[in-house]
Amino acid sequence: MVALRGWPSFPEELPAFTPETASPDPRELFLEWLTEAGEHVLAPHAVTLSTVDADGAPDARVVILKDVGPGGWAVATSSESPKGLQLRKDPRAALTFFWPGRGRQVRLRGPVSAATPEVSAEDFLARPPASRVEAFIGHQSQVLRDPAELDTAAAEAARWVADNPGVAPETWTRYLVDPDEVEFWQASHDRRHVRLRYRKADGAWVRERLWP
């Protein structure tokens, strides 16, 4: 049996967080935390995207945050992928960022909308070549019965991308999560963790401290 309780959860030194001085806009505070995390941890822009499937069961996977702006937090995928299909049926999602090296977590949830085809294509064409090839392979999450089929599909996709460098798949979609709630969580070794929630009310953000 693995001694799970013996592993440390956070480093000895943790950053300070004073909710009283936090920005009134959660996007500004998030970008501060993201920038700070980027100085200490690998892939600070990796985020768990949670959706629900056709049966209402939760589903989650780690993706890469594309941007944060007035429209919300942006991620991207094929509209024909499992997560794309789930968002089509129930356009709501949750995003969870966890930076254990800083003892910090950010959780947000809200409605999801698709960006325009032009913006989605721009997102796709900004991806590295290998990522564009992967998107053209298709068949995401389907059963792979023979690895040789993947090699063949990857070679065909690579040729297509090389011959059509300015073309994006029609299914590639940039999604915007426009949260109703955003929570910032700062760990404390005494377990009196600091939690600050931003909640939308009448078009404005309300800040609330939460019990640990």
QUIPEQUI-V817762 format. One record per residue. RES is the residue in one letter. SS is DSSP state (H for helix, E for strand, - for the rest). PSI is psi in whole degrees, 0 to 359 (* if undefined). Layout:
((RES & SS & PSI) (RES & SS & PSI))
This chain:
((M & - & 136) (V & - & 133) (A & - & 78) (L & H & 324) (R & H & 349) (G & H & 351) (W & - & 136) (P & - & 147) (S & - & 324) (F & - & 160) (P & - & 165) (E & - & 321) (E & - & 126) (L & - & 147) (P & - & 156) (A & - & 154) (F & - & 120) (T & - & 98) (P & H & 328) (E & H & 335) (T & H & 7) (A & - & 152) (S & - & 146) (P & - & 348) (D & - & 119) (P & H & 334) (R & H & 320) (E & H & 316) (L & H & 321) (F & H & 315) (L & H & 327) (E & H & 312) (W & H & 320) (L & H & 315) (T & H & 317) (E & H & 318) (A & H & 323) (G & H & 341) (E & - & 352) (H & - & 332) (V & - & 159) (L & - & 140) (A & - & 58) (P & - & 342) (H & - & 4) (A & E & 135) (V & E & 143) (T & E & 118) (L & E & 120) (S & E & 132) (T & E & 183) (V & E & 146) (D & - & 187) (A & - & 337) (D & - & 3) (G & - & 8) (A & - & 143) (P & E & 150) (D & E & 146) (A & E & 150) (R & E & 160) (V & E & 129) (V & E & 185) (I & E & 130) (L & - & 133) (K & - & 323) (D & E & 164) (V & E & 125) (G & E & 191) (P & - & 330) (G & - & 346) (G & E & 198) (W & E & 127) (A & E & 134) (V & E & 170) (A & E & 148) (T & E & 175) (S & E & 139) (S & - & 346) (E & - & 0) (S & - & 165) (P & H & 316) (K & H & 325) (G & H & 317) (L & H & 322) (Q & H & 320) (L & H & 331) (R & H & 320) (K & H & 320) (D & - & 91) (P & - & 59) (R & E & 150) (A & E & 164) (A & E & 144) (L & E & 136) (T & E & 119) (F & E & 134) (F & E & 120) (W & E & 83) (P & H & 330) (G & H & 347) (R & H & 359) (G & - & 37) (R & E & 149) (Q & E & 142) (V & E & 128) (R & E & 137) (L & E & 154) (R & E & 152) (G & E & 185) (P & E & 154) (V & E & 139) (S & E & 154) (A & E & 140) (A & - & 171) (T & - & 156) (P & H & 325) (E & H & 316) (V & H & 320) (S & H & 319) (A & H & 320) (E & H & 319) (D & H & 314) (F & H & 315) (L & H & 346) (A & - & 352) (R & - & 153) (P & - & 155) (P & H & 316) (A & H & 326) (S & H & 324) (R & H & 320) (V & H & 316) (E & H & 321) (A & H & 326) (F & H & 345) (I & H & 318) (G & - & 195) (H & - & 25) (Q & - & 131) (S & - & 2) (Q & - & 160) (V & - & 129) (L & - & 107) (R & - & 335) (D & - & 116) (P & H & 336) (A & H & 330) (E & H & 323) (L & H & 318) (D & H & 316) (T & H & 314) (A & H & 323) (A & H & 320) (A & H & 318) (E & H & 318) (A & H & 321) (A & H & 319) (R & H & 319) (W & H & 314) (V & H & 321) (A & H & 323) (D & H & 340) (N & - & 64) (P & - & 340) (G & - & 17) (V & - & 134) (A & - & 148) (P & - & 141) (E & - & 336) (T & - & 348) (W & E & 128) (T & E & 134) (R & E & 125) (Y & E & 142) (L & E & 123) (V & E & 113) (D & E & 95) (P & E & 147) (D & E & 333) (E & E & 143) (V & E & 125) (E & E & 134) (F & E & 129) (W & E & 122) (Q & E & 122) (A & - & 153) (S & - & 139) (H & - & 338) (D & - & 7) (R & - & 10) (R & - & 64) (H & - & 146) (V & E & 123) (R & E & 130) (L & E & 122) (R & E & 135) (Y & E & 129) (R & E & 132) (K & E & 133) (A & E & 116) (D & - & 40) (G & - & 4) (A & E & 162) (W & E & 131) (V & E & 131) (R & E & 134) (E & E & 132) (R & E & 141) (L & E & 150) (W & - & 149) (P & - & *))
